[in-house]
Amino acid sequence: MREALAPGVWGVVATPFQGSSLDVDTDSLARLVEHYEAIGATGLTVLGVFGEAAALTAAERSLALEVAVEETRLPLVVGVTSLFTGTAVEEIRAAQAVAGDRLAAVMVQVNSARPEVVVAHLNAIHQSTGAKIVLQDYPVASGVTISTEALTYVVQACKFVVAVKAEAPPTSVAIAELSAAVDVSVFGGLGGQGLLDELAAGAAGAMTGFSYPEALVACVRAWHSGGYDAARDALLPYLPLINFEQQARIALAVRKECFRERGLIKDSGVRSPAAPFPEVLRDGMLTHLAEAVRALDLSFTHAVHAAGRP
């Protein structure tokens, strides 16, 4: 059996910025990663697409990773922004210098529709760095579309790939085919919109961001303990907010504003080319957040009663 990334929820961490300067807010970042650990996340994905890694300098990427290393004990997957082998290797070496043995894997995007090109890319990265790889299929970010058959070939050919993050819709179809063909973990993403169907298709969990990651953790745990019905009940109250957060072109700003309303980050600014939060949506956002608060309070009450405490 080859090595596979641990199942569960790997929280994709946003990078908070300070006010109008948009400098990295390390205090807010520390608070955010501590929250993920407190709620039972399996690990963290730092410097991913929703971490705005492409808009960070090399020094800022190292700083954000340092905070994650210092403030939590969770294993880390670090995103790689470049699709070019040489610069990807440089990014990975910089991450290894900061994270050391806390680095569970690096997340590398598919860089070609041709599987032989992807295999050569990944082999060169692994030979240069020794890093284990989470292979991300996210055409919205990479601009690359690859067939599931070709993706399967790549994973089978590269024994150092420990997981696949499948974010090319329909994700449940891709995850079902991948899970049947490869012996590594396959994760869904996209804010948890398809999580129930992805779990039914064989997903190991979720590797994504959401302003109430508690719901994703509860859903995956419920799936393993009680199957579909239990997982559905755990996630259902949060689905309107999940859907609200995943609106095209503003998803990042909406999620950051939700985090700010929760008190997990101080400011919700995003860097260009991301679009800012549309104020016209504030009332709707507050309605969805109020529903999420009620759901979280109710689940806590049930947990207390189940534990036999007054």
Secondary structure as the mmCIF struct_conf table of DSSP 4:
data_model
#
loop_
_struct_conf.conf_type_id
_struct_conf.id
_struct_conf.beg_label_comp_id
_struct_conf.beg_label_asym_id
_struct_conf.beg_label_seq_id
_struct_conf.end_label_comp_id
_struct_conf.end_label_asym_id
_struct_conf.end_label_seq_id
HELX_LH_PP_P HELX_LH_PP_P1 LEU A 5 PRO A 7
STRN STRN1 GLY A 8 VAL A 12
HELX_LH_PP_P HELX_LH_PP_P2 VAL A 13 ALA A 14
STRN STRN2 PHE A 17 GLN A 18
TURN_TY1_P TURN_TY1_P1 GLY A 19 LEU A 22
STRN STRN3 ASP A 23 VAL A 24
HELX_RH_AL_P HELX_RH_AL_P1 THR A 26 ALA A 38
TURN_TY1_P TURN_TY1_P2 ILE A 39 GLY A 40
BEND BEND1 THR A 42 THR A 42
STRN STRN4 GLY A 43 VAL A 46
BEND BEND2 LEU A 47 LEU A 47
HELX_RH_3T_P HELX_RH_3T_P1 VAL A 49 GLY A 51
TURN_TY1_P TURN_TY1_P3 GLU A 52 GLU A 52
HELX_RH_3T_P HELX_RH_3T_P2 ALA A 53 ALA A 55
BEND BEND3 LEU A 56 LEU A 56
HELX_RH_AL_P HELX_RH_AL_P2 ALA A 58 GLU A 71
BEND BEND4 LEU A 74 LEU A 74
STRN STRN5 LEU A 76 GLY A 79
BEND BEND5 LEU A 83 PHE A 84
HELX_RH_AL_P HELX_RH_AL_P3 THR A 85 ALA A 99
HELX_RH_3T_P HELX_RH_3T_P3 GLY A 100 ARG A 102
STRN STRN6 LEU A 103 GLN A 109
BEND BEND6 ALA A 113 ARG A 114
HELX_RH_AL_P HELX_RH_AL_P4 PRO A 115 THR A 129
STRN STRN7 ILE A 133 ASP A 137
HELX_RH_AL_P HELX_RH_AL_P5 PRO A 139 SER A 142
HELX_RH_AL_P HELX_RH_AL_P6 THR A 148 ALA A 157
TURN_TY1_P TURN_TY1_P4 LYS A 159 PHE A 160
STRN STRN8 VAL A 161 ALA A 166
BEND BEND7 ALA A 168 PRO A 170
HELX_RH_AL_P HELX_RH_AL_P7 THR A 171 ALA A 181
BEND BEND8 ASP A 183 VAL A 184
STRN STRN9 SER A 185 GLY A 188
HELX_RH_3T_P HELX_RH_3T_P4 LEU A 190 GLY A 192
TURN_TY1_P TURN_TY1_P5 GLN A 193 GLY A 194
HELX_RH_AL_P HELX_RH_AL_P8 LEU A 195 ALA A 200
TURN_TY1_P TURN_TY1_P6 ALA A 201 GLY A 202
STRN STRN10 GLY A 205 THR A 208
BEND BEND9 SER A 211 SER A 211
HELX_RH_AL_P HELX_RH_AL_P9 PRO A 213 LEU A 235
HELX_RH_3T_P HELX_RH_3T_P5 LEU A 236 TYR A 238
HELX_RH_AL_P HELX_RH_AL_P10 LEU A 239 GLU A 245
TURN_TY1_P TURN_TY1_P7 GLN A 246 GLN A 246
TURN_TY1_P TURN_TY1_P8 ALA A 248 ILE A 250
HELX_RH_AL_P HELX_RH_AL_P11 ALA A 251 ARG A 262
TURN_TY1_P TURN_TY1_P9 GLY A 263 GLY A 263
BEND BEND10 LEU A 264 LYS A 266
TURN_TY1_P TURN_TY1_P10 SER A 272 PRO A 273
BEND BEND11 ALA A 274 ALA A 274
HELX_LH_PP_P HELX_LH_PP_P3 ALA A 275 PRO A 278
HELX_RH_3T_P HELX_RH_3T_P6 GLU A 279 LEU A 281
HELX_RH_AL_P HELX_RH_AL_P12 ARG A 282 ALA A 306
TURN_TY1_P TURN_TY1_P11 ALA A 307 GLY A 308
#
